[in-house]
Amino acid sequence: MEAGGRSTPPVSRYRFVILGVVWTAYLIVFLARLTVGPLAPFLKDAFSLSSAQIGGLTSATALAYAPTLVVAGWLADRFGVRLMLLIGTLVAGASVILMFFAQSYAVLFALLALSGLGCGCIFPSAVRAVMLWFPLRERATAIGFNQAAINVGGVIGGATLPTVATSLGWQYGFLFVGLFALVICVGCALLYRDPPPAAGRPEPLDGLGAGHSLLDTAEVSCEAAVEERHGWRHTWAVLARRDMWVLCLAGFLFGAVEFSAMAHLVLYLKDGLAFTAVAAGGLLALCQMAGAVGKPGSGLLSDRVLGGRRRPVLVAMALASAVACVALASLGPGQRWLVYPSLVLLGATAIGWGGLYGTTAGEIGGRTSAGFAAGLAAAVLNLGIIVGPPFFGALVDATGSYTMSWMVMAAAGLLTAACFALVRETPDARGTRAAAVRPSPD
């Protein structure tokens, strides 16, 4: 809807093309980031690697990914989404292609770290693209759908890369992923564009939160011009916001819950509940699929049912994840049927929360600093990913069972819910339902 209530059908329709562009970019860079898992047995044999070294390769992308998120978010705000999409897909694709020629572990590690730089460009750019193109009532759904690309990429990689490696060699798995990324890079160059200035919506640009009313169209246009000249002021404003850091703390805790569960679930099911390795892998896939549904589903609930409110859904998801972790801590071999609903609940919440989290961060930053805010939130989340899984495993080693580890994750879920409850929603989110029924100013 244009300012003054006039609709803009061409711009409105093109937002779905934009979503397709960022979704595909997200899929391919995370497929590049996740190549090590499916190809791990082949890499281990080819380079005589230990399990610890394989784990090091997995961490290589995360170590570069986390700091890149913040820088890339700031760059996306200042220089535009299109440039960062091109850089991200190009760097990720080129580094993965070069792995075709890798002859040592050190080279593999360095190239994977370089691919992490490319991956870090995409998430904040995607959040900013959605903030620019989508109205508030669709925003969380769009970001949730976009993040489901991670799960789709994981399914594609797991289903295809081992087959390619068996038939042609592990090098070709990296080669095909890298070439696909370069194709996507060209697609981003051809299809992505920022919305025209007339498509701007009258919503707060600085994300200053409670106490700031919506601006009218003329004020938004004038403030936008000033904001372009004072980008650093708004960057510091994001860093100074209490809500930003409370949200980041929640992301740190929930990221630890999510990736601890994903890292140790197969071993827990196999060693603790006597599932076969194949069956445990299938249950992990079930959990991932629930997360793929939970991401757009939670966004749809927030956008359409709750009128754009994010906090109630995030609090409910954190609490539900704690319930799922308690259930997993309590199960024994004779209660294996409870695993299925527990994993569906865990996947829908502890995996499905990311889209709504990114949306909330972007809205705190506002349209001019959405990329930086989303990148900062994702970077702190990745710190939880680095800390959580080793801590979970250390508790298993120390106690000889998974009960304490799951209970600690349940406690982390409760703390996450408390943090989400303290995040104050921006006035545009709280006022969406009323705005939906308010007559147009035309």
Buried (B, 14 or more C-beta within 10 A) or exposed (E): EBBEEEEBEEBBEBBEEBBEBBBBBBBBBBBBBBBBBBBBBBBBEBBEBEEEBBBBBBBBBBBBBBBBBBBBBBBBBBEBBBBBBBBBBBBBBBBBBBBBEBEEBEBBBBBBBBBBBBBBBBBBBBBBBBBBBBBBBBBBBBBBBBBBBBBBBBBBBBEBBBEBBEEEBBBBBBBBBBBBBBEBBEBBBEBBBBBEEEBBBBBBBBBBBEEEEBBEBEEBBEBBEEBEEEBEEBBEBBEEBEBBBBBBBBBBBBBBBBBBBBBBBBBBBBBBBEBEEEBBBBBBBBBBBBBBBBBBBBBBBBBEEBBBBBBBBBBBBBBBBBBBBBBBBEBEEEEBEBBEEBBBBBBBBBBBBBBBBBBBBBBBBBBBBBBBBBBBBBBBBBBBBBBBBEBBBEBBEEEEBBBBBBBBBBBBBBBBBBBBBBBBBBBBBBBBBEBEEEEEEE
